[in-house]
Structures are given as C-alpha cells and as structure tokens.
Amino acid sequence: MIDPAHGGAESGAVLGPDNLEKDVTLALARRLRQDLISRGLQVMLVREGDTLLTSDQRASSANAARPALYVCLHATSQGGGMRIYTAMLPSAGTSRGLFASWQTAQAASLPASRSLQQQITTAIQKTRFPVRSLVAPLRPLNNLTMPAVAVEIAPATGQASQLATADYQQMVSAVLANAIAGTRGKLEASQ
C-alpha cells in the first residue's frame, strides 16, 4: 500500500512556486504503483486524488486492508537522495488488556519494518543512489499493524524543482520499485 502524503487543503512542503509536496507525492505514488505492478506486485494507493485524509484515516484504511507493506511517500527540498524511516514508538504505557494502544500499534511489526527498511536501503545503496535509514516518531507509522516505512525524497541536484520532473520521478520510482520487489520473499512470508 502506497500512501502519498498530504492532500487537499494540506499541501505539505512548498517546494517551489508551483511545486507542492502533495502533488509530487501523488505523482510519484502513481508512478511507483505502475513500476511495482510491472514487477508482479499487487499495489493500492491510500489516496488516488487531491484528497485530505487525517493520519488516523490513513492508518485505519491501511489496517483494514492489511497489506504486506505500507510505504508513505514524502518530498523535501532539504538534503539529497532518499531517507527511509521506521517508527520510533513512545515508551510503553499501561496495558489495555486485549486492545493494543493506538500510539504503539506498530510494536509487533517493528522488527519486520526495520528488517525491510534495511533490505530496501541496502538494495538502493548498490545503485549508488544516496539513501539513509532513520527512525522517527512519525504518524501514521506508529498506528499501523503491518510492516511500514516512510520514504522521503529530496532532489539530487539541490534544486527543489527537480522533484516535479518526470525524469527524476521515474529514476526514483525505478530504484525504489526494484528495492521493494527485492523484498518479495520477506513480504510474502509476513502475509
């Protein structure tokens, strides 16, 4: 499941005069979906258009669909290349019996998320595309019950306008799709 961040009235980062993060993430998500389908994976998007969804709505949609992997896409003008994040969960609170805490729903899937993050990062490093693995307290990652990562794309040239170009999006999508497709055995095992 691919989640293009932001949407609707929530534009995300302003990457240029006519370049909003919500538009870059949606275009990249559509391209990535096609690249993954061409590699034999089933893919769905959290949002197909310029729709505003809360973090809770995104998490609820993903948890109901139960995908093998959730990938949230972000874009930034800062830095270069790609950053791949997994959740940083808050300290464990009191147990609620049979019910998992919404803020730590990722706890059971976090080892698989970090393993997939490492596999994807290693595959991307082999292409010499700049990539880093990080952890952060990101929503909706904390609220998901399946392996989940967030991918933040930055321009390679330092020019934010590069994020909106078809050539750069195609290159990023191909690199990411190859890396994700390379985890197929692990994804199938987690289903």
Phi and psi restraints in degrees (value plus and minus 20) as a CYANA .aco file:
   2 ILE   PHI    -126.9   -86.9
   2 ILE   PSI     110.6   150.6
   3 ASP   PHI    -137.2   -97.2
   3 ASP   PSI      81.3   121.3
   4 PRO   PHI     -93.0   -53.0
   4 PRO   PSI      94.3   134.3
   5 ALA   PHI     -79.9   -39.9
   5 ALA   PSI     134.3   174.3
   6 HIS   PHI      48.1    88.1
   6 HIS   PSI    -181.0  -141.0
   7 GLY   PHI     110.7   150.7
   7 GLY   PSI     137.2   177.2
   8 GLY   PHI      39.8    79.8
   8 GLY   PSI    -152.5  -112.5
   9 ALA   PHI     -91.1   -51.1
   9 ALA   PSI     -34.3     5.7
  10 GLU   PHI    -113.9   -73.9
  10 GLU   PSI      78.2   118.2
  11 SER   PHI     -99.2   -59.2
  11 SER   PSI     -40.0     0.0
  12 GLY   PHI      55.2    95.2
  12 GLY   PSI    -173.0  -133.0
  13 ALA   PHI     -89.0   -49.0
  13 ALA   PSI     122.7   162.7
  14 VAL   PHI    -110.2   -70.2
  14 VAL   PSI      87.1   127.1
  15 LEU   PHI    -112.1   -72.1
  15 LEU   PSI     -26.5    13.5
  16 GLY   PHI     152.2   192.2
  16 GLY   PSI     156.4   196.4
  17 PRO   PHI     -74.7   -34.7
  17 PRO   PSI     -61.7   -21.7
  18 ASP   PHI    -142.5  -102.5
  18 ASP   PSI      16.3    56.3
  19 ASN   PHI    -157.1  -117.1
  19 ASN   PSI      73.6   113.6
  20 LEU   PHI    -121.4   -81.4
  20 LEU   PSI     125.6   165.6
  21 GLU   PHI     -75.7   -35.7
  21 GLU   PSI     -61.8   -21.8
  22 LYS   PHI     -79.0   -39.0
  22 LYS   PSI     -54.3   -14.3
  23 ASP   PHI     -96.8   -56.8
  23 ASP   PSI     -59.9   -19.9
  24 VAL   PHI     -83.9   -43.9
  24 VAL   PSI     -64.7   -24.7
  25 THR   PHI     -86.8   -46.8
  25 THR   PSI     -57.0   -17.0
  26 LEU   PHI     -88.0   -48.0
  26 LEU   PSI     -64.4   -24.4
  27 ALA   PHI     -82.1   -42.1
  27 ALA   PSI     -63.6   -23.6
  28 LEU   PHI     -85.5   -45.5
  28 LEU   PSI     -59.8   -19.8
  29 ALA   PHI     -82.2   -42.2
  29 ALA   PSI     -62.4   -22.4
  30 ARG   PHI     -83.9   -43.9
  30 ARG   PSI     -61.6   -21.6
  31 ARG   PHI     -86.9   -46.9
  31 ARG   PSI     -64.4   -24.4
  32 LEU   PHI     -83.3   -43.3
  32 LEU   PSI     -59.5   -19.5
  33 ARG   PHI     -76.8   -36.8
  33 ARG   PSI     -67.3   -27.3
  34 GLN   PHI     -84.3   -44.3
  34 GLN   PSI     -61.2   -21.2
  35 ASP   PHI     -84.6   -44.6
  35 ASP   PSI     -58.7   -18.7
  36 LEU   PHI     -91.2   -51.2
  36 LEU   PSI     -60.0   -20.0
  37 ILE   PHI     -81.0   -41.0
  37 ILE   PSI     -61.1   -21.1
  38 SER   PHI     -86.8   -46.8
  38 SER   PSI     -36.0     4.0
  39 ARG   PHI    -118.7   -78.7
  39 ARG   PSI      -9.6    30.4
  40 GLY   PHI      69.4   109.4
  40 GLY   PSI      -7.8    32.2
  41 LEU   PHI    -119.9   -79.9
  41 LEU   PSI     126.9   166.9
  42 GLN   PHI    -105.8   -65.8
  42 GLN   PSI     114.5   154.5
  43 VAL   PHI    -159.0  -119.0
  43 VAL   PSI     120.9   160.9
  44 MET   PHI    -153.5  -113.5
  44 MET   PSI     134.6   174.6
  45 LEU   PHI    -125.0   -85.0
  45 LEU   PSI     125.4   165.4
  46 VAL   PHI     -89.4   -49.4
  46 VAL   PSI     -60.4   -20.4
  47 ARG   PHI    -151.9  -111.9
  47 ARG   PSI     116.6   156.6
  48 GLU   PHI    -116.6   -76.6
  48 GLU   PSI     -39.0     1.0
  49 GLY   PHI    -157.3  -117.3
  49 GLY   PSI    -185.4  -145.4
  50 ASP   PHI    -102.2   -62.2
  50 ASP   PSI      50.7    90.7
  51 THR   PHI    -133.0   -93.0
  51 THR   PSI     118.9   158.9
  52 LEU   PHI    -109.2   -69.2
  52 LEU   PSI     103.4   143.4
  53 LEU   PHI    -148.1  -108.1
  53 LEU   PSI     119.9   159.9
  54 THR   PHI     -96.4   -56.4
  54 THR   PSI     145.2   185.2
  55 SER   PHI     -80.0   -40.0
  55 SER   PSI     -58.7   -18.7
  56 ASP   PHI     -84.4   -44.4
  56 ASP   PSI     -60.0   -20.0
  57 GLN   PHI     -85.5   -45.5
  57 GLN   PSI     -60.2   -20.2
  58 ARG   PHI     -83.0   -43.0
  58 ARG   PSI     -66.8   -26.8
  59 ALA   PHI     -84.6   -44.6
  59 ALA   PSI     -63.4   -23.4
  60 SER   PHI     -81.8   -41.8
  60 SER   PSI     -62.1   -22.1
  61 SER   PHI     -82.4   -42.4
  61 SER   PSI     -66.0   -26.0
  62 ALA   PHI     -86.2   -46.2
  62 ALA   PSI     -64.6   -24.6
  63 ASN   PHI     -82.9   -42.9
  63 ASN   PSI     -55.5   -15.5
  64 ALA   PHI     -90.0   -50.0
  64 ALA   PSI     -56.8   -16.8
  65 ALA   PHI     -97.2   -57.2
  65 ALA   PSI     -46.7    -6.7
  66 ARG   PHI      35.4    75.4
  66 ARG   PSI      33.2    73.2
  67 PRO   PHI     -91.2   -51.2
  67 PRO   PSI     142.4   182.4
  68 ALA   PHI     -90.8   -50.8
  68 ALA   PSI     -47.6    -7.6
  69 LEU   PHI    -171.7  -131.7
  69 LEU   PSI     117.7   157.7
  70 TYR   PHI    -130.5   -90.5
  70 TYR   PSI     108.3   148.3
  71 VAL   PHI    -145.4  -105.4
  71 VAL   PSI      94.9   134.9
  72 CYS   PHI    -116.6   -76.6
  72 CYS   PSI     109.7   149.7
  73 LEU   PHI    -123.8   -83.8
  73 LEU   PSI     113.3   153.3
  74 HIS   PHI    -149.5  -109.5
  74 HIS   PSI     143.1   183.1
  75 ALA   PHI    -156.7  -116.7
  75 ALA   PSI     126.8   166.8
  76 THR   PHI    -165.7  -125.7
  76 THR   PSI     133.7   173.7
  77 SER   PHI    -109.9   -69.9
  77 SER   PSI     -27.4    12.6
  78 GLN   PHI    -110.6   -70.6
  78 GLN   PSI     117.2   157.2
  79 GLY   PHI      59.8    99.8
  79 GLY   PSI    -181.4  -141.4
  80 GLY   PHI    -172.0  -132.0
  80 GLY   PSI     128.4   168.4
  81 GLY   PHI      64.7   104.7
  81 GLY   PSI    -155.8  -115.8
  82 MET   PHI    -153.3  -113.3
  82 MET   PSI     121.4   161.4
  83 ARG   PHI    -141.2  -101.2
  83 ARG   PSI     112.6   152.6
  84 ILE   PHI    -136.3   -96.3
  84 ILE   PSI     101.5   141.5
  85 TYR   PHI    -129.6   -89.6
  85 TYR   PSI     127.0   167.0
  86 THR   PHI    -139.4   -99.4
  86 THR   PSI     148.4   188.4
  87 ALA   PHI     -88.7   -48.7
  87 ALA   PSI     127.0   167.0
  88 MET   PHI    -135.3   -95.3
  88 MET   PSI      85.9   125.9
  89 LEU   PHI    -100.9   -60.9
  89 LEU   PSI     127.7   167.7
  90 PRO   PHI     -87.5   -47.5
  90 PRO   PSI     142.3   182.3
  91 SER   PHI     -74.1   -34.1
  91 SER   PSI     121.9   161.9
  92 ALA   PHI     -81.7   -41.7
  92 ALA   PSI     113.5   153.5
  93 GLY   PHI    -119.7   -79.7
  93 GLY   PSI    -176.5  -136.5
  94 THR   PHI     -95.6   -55.6
  94 THR   PSI     128.1   168.1
  95 SER   PHI     -93.0   -53.0
  95 SER   PSI     125.0   165.0
  96 ARG   PHI    -131.0   -91.0
  96 ARG   PSI      12.4    52.4
  97 GLY   PHI      52.0    92.0
  97 GLY   PSI    -144.0  -104.0
  98 LEU   PHI     -96.3   -56.3
  98 LEU   PSI     -34.2     5.8
  99 PHE   PHI    -117.7   -77.7
  99 PHE   PSI     109.0   149.0
 100 ALA   PHI     -97.2   -57.2
 100 ALA   PSI     124.2   164.2
 101 SER   PHI     -86.4   -46.4
 101 SER   PSI     112.4   152.4
 102 TRP   PHI     -77.9   -37.9
 102 TRP   PSI     -58.5   -18.5
 103 GLN   PHI     -93.2   -53.2
 103 GLN   PSI     -35.4     4.6
 104 THR   PHI    -147.1  -107.1
 104 THR   PSI       5.7    45.7
 105 ALA   PHI     -79.9   -39.9
 105 ALA   PSI     -46.0    -6.0
 106 GLN   PHI     -92.7   -52.7
 106 GLN   PSI     -33.7     6.3
 107 ALA   PHI     -70.3   -30.3
 107 ALA   PSI     -67.0   -27.0
 108 ALA   PHI     -88.7   -48.7
 108 ALA   PSI     -48.4    -8.4
 109 SER   PHI    -117.0   -77.0
 109 SER   PSI     -26.1    13.9
 110 LEU   PHI     -79.5   -39.5
 110 LEU   PSI     -61.8   -21.8
 111 PRO   PHI     -79.3   -39.3
 111 PRO   PSI     -61.8   -21.8
 112 ALA   PHI     -87.7   -47.7
 112 ALA   PSI     -58.3   -18.3
 113 SER   PHI     -80.6   -40.6
 113 SER   PSI     -65.6   -25.6
 114 ARG   PHI     -89.1   -49.1
 114 ARG   PSI     -55.8   -15.8
 115 SER   PHI     -84.9   -44.9
 115 SER   PSI     -65.5   -25.5
 116 LEU   PHI     -85.6   -45.6
 116 LEU   PSI     -59.8   -19.8
 117 GLN   PHI     -76.0   -36.0
 117 GLN   PSI     -65.9   -25.9
 118 GLN   PHI     -86.3   -46.3
 118 GLN   PSI     -61.9   -21.9
 119 GLN   PHI     -82.7   -42.7
 119 GLN   PSI     -64.0   -24.0
 120 ILE   PHI     -85.4   -45.4
 120 ILE   PSI     -64.5   -24.5
 121 THR   PHI     -81.2   -41.2
 121 THR   PSI     -65.8   -25.8
 122 THR   PHI     -81.0   -41.0
 122 THR   PSI     -63.0   -23.0
 123 ALA   PHI     -83.8   -43.8
 123 ALA   PSI     -60.1   -20.1
 124 ILE   PHI     -90.0   -50.0
 124 ILE   PSI     -58.3   -18.3
 125 GLN   PHI     -78.9   -38.9
 125 GLN   PSI     -53.9   -13.9
 126 LYS   PHI     -84.6   -44.6
 126 LYS   PSI     -42.2    -2.2
 127 THR   PHI    -106.9   -66.9
 127 THR   PSI     -25.9    14.1
 128 ARG   PHI      49.5    89.5
 128 ARG   PSI      -5.2    34.8
 129 PHE   PHI     -99.0   -59.0
 129 PHE   PSI     111.6   151.6
 130 PRO   PHI     -84.1   -44.1
 130 PRO   PSI     108.0   148.0
 131 VAL   PHI    -169.0  -129.0
 131 VAL   PSI     125.3   165.3
 132 ARG   PHI    -154.8  -114.8
 132 ARG   PSI     127.5   167.5
 133 SER   PHI    -124.9   -84.9
 133 SER   PSI     113.7   153.7
 134 LEU   PHI    -161.2  -121.2
 134 LEU   PSI     144.7   184.7
 135 VAL   PHI    -139.5   -99.5
 135 VAL   PSI     127.6   167.6
 136 ALA   PHI    -178.6  -138.6
 136 ALA   PSI     132.2   172.2
 137 PRO   PHI     -99.8   -59.8
 137 PRO   PSI      58.0    98.0
 138 LEU   PHI    -123.4   -83.4
 138 LEU   PSI     117.6   157.6
 139 ARG   PHI    -121.9   -81.9
 139 ARG   PSI     120.1   160.1
 140 PRO   PHI    -114.2   -74.2
 140 PRO   PSI      -8.7    31.3
 141 LEU   PHI     -71.7   -31.7
 141 LEU   PSI     -63.2   -23.2
 142 ASN   PHI     -81.4   -41.4
 142 ASN   PSI     -44.2    -4.2
 143 ASN   PHI    -116.4   -76.4
 143 ASN   PSI     -14.5    25.5
 144 LEU   PHI    -119.0   -79.0
 144 LEU   PSI     125.9   165.9
 145 THR   PHI    -125.0   -85.0
 145 THR   PSI      -4.4    35.6
 146 MET   PHI    -152.7  -112.7
 146 MET   PSI     146.3   186.3
 147 PRO   PHI     -74.3   -34.3
 147 PRO   PSI     115.5   155.5
 148 ALA   PHI    -168.5  -128.5
 148 ALA   PSI     120.3   160.3
 149 VAL   PHI    -156.9  -116.9
 149 VAL   PSI     136.9   176.9
 150 ALA   PHI    -135.7   -95.7
 150 ALA   PSI     116.6   156.6
 151 VAL   PHI    -138.0   -98.0
 151 VAL   PSI     102.1   142.1
 152 GLU   PHI    -129.6   -89.6
 152 GLU   PSI     103.7   143.7
 153 ILE   PHI    -121.7   -81.7
 153 ILE   PSI     114.0   154.0
 154 ALA   PHI    -145.5  -105.5
 154 ALA   PSI     139.1   179.1
 155 PRO   PHI     -91.3   -51.3
 155 PRO   PSI     123.6   163.6
 156 ALA   PHI     -96.2   -56.2
 156 ALA   PSI     -47.9    -7.9
 157 THR   PHI    -110.3   -70.3
 157 THR   PSI     -29.5    10.5
 158 GLY   PHI      67.4   107.4
 158 GLY   PSI     -26.2    13.8
 159 GLN   PHI    -118.7   -78.7
 159 GLN   PSI      94.2   134.2
 160 ALA   PHI     -78.4   -38.4
 160 ALA   PSI     -48.2    -8.2
 161 SER   PHI     -80.8   -40.8
 161 SER   PSI     -43.6    -3.6
 162 GLN   PHI     -80.8   -40.8
 162 GLN   PSI     -50.3   -10.3
 163 LEU   PHI     -80.9   -40.9
 163 LEU   PSI     -47.4    -7.4
 164 ALA   PHI    -112.4   -72.4
 164 ALA   PSI     -23.6    16.4
 165 THR   PHI    -100.9   -60.9
 165 THR   PSI     121.6   161.6
 166 ALA   PHI     -81.3   -41.3
 166 ALA   PSI     -58.7   -18.7
 167 ASP   PHI     -82.8   -42.8
 167 ASP   PSI     -66.0   -26.0
 168 TYR   PHI     -88.1   -48.1
 168 TYR   PSI     -63.1   -23.1
 169 GLN   PHI     -82.0   -42.0
 169 GLN   PSI     -58.5   -18.5
 170 GLN   PHI     -85.1   -45.1
 170 GLN   PSI     -62.7   -22.7
 171 MET   PHI     -83.6   -43.6
 171 MET   PSI     -67.2   -27.2
 172 VAL   PHI     -81.6   -41.6
 172 VAL   PSI     -64.9   -24.9
 173 SER   PHI     -81.9   -41.9
 173 SER   PSI     -64.6   -24.6
 174 ALA   PHI     -83.6   -43.6
 174 ALA   PSI     -64.4   -24.4
 175 VAL   PHI     -81.5   -41.5
 175 VAL   PSI     -66.4   -26.4
 176 LEU   PHI     -88.5   -48.5
 176 LEU   PSI     -61.7   -21.7
 177 ALA   PHI     -82.9   -42.9
 177 ALA   PSI     -63.0   -23.0
 178 ASN   PHI     -81.9   -41.9
 178 ASN   PSI     -61.5   -21.5
 179 ALA   PHI     -86.0   -46.0
 179 ALA   PSI     -64.3   -24.3
 180 ILE   PHI     -86.4   -46.4
 180 ILE   PSI     -64.4   -24.4
 181 ALA   PHI     -81.1   -41.1
 181 ALA   PSI     -50.1   -10.1
 182 GLY   PHI     -88.0   -48.0
 182 GLY   PSI     -34.9     5.1
 183 THR   PHI    -115.8   -75.8
 183 THR   PSI     -10.3    29.7
 184 ARG   PHI     -69.0   -29.0
 184 ARG   PSI     -66.4   -26.4
 185 GLY   PHI     -79.9   -39.9
 185 GLY   PSI     -62.5   -22.5
 186 LYS   PHI     -87.9   -47.9
 186 LYS   PSI     -58.4   -18.4
 187 LEU   PHI     -84.8   -44.8
 187 LEU   PSI     -63.6   -23.6
 188 GLU   PHI     -84.9   -44.9
 188 GLU   PSI     -56.2   -16.2
 189 ALA   PHI     -87.8   -47.8
 189 ALA   PSI     -48.4    -8.4
 190 SER   PHI    -102.5   -62.5
 190 SER   PSI     -28.5    11.5
